Amino acid sequence: MTENEFKVIFGIIVASYDSFKADKYKMAIWYAELKDIPYKVLESCVRTWVSTNKWAPTIADLRETALKMSMEEDDWGKGWE
């Protein structure tokens, strides 16, 4: 994910939660910790999070959500149910 793509995702969080205070330092840390997740995956995680949670996510929340989403996609056994 590029830094510009991440700025869009970070902006969604900032706009969705008044209590989520952002600055350049915080954004840099979040980008460093989340940049390995593909943009579309992280965007989906954030959009799901903001539509279902009252509180802003943490880095760990988003990583956990991304992992769960990727495990759901990779569960080929579901096709046989």
Beta strands, then each sheet from edge to edge (+ up, - down):
end
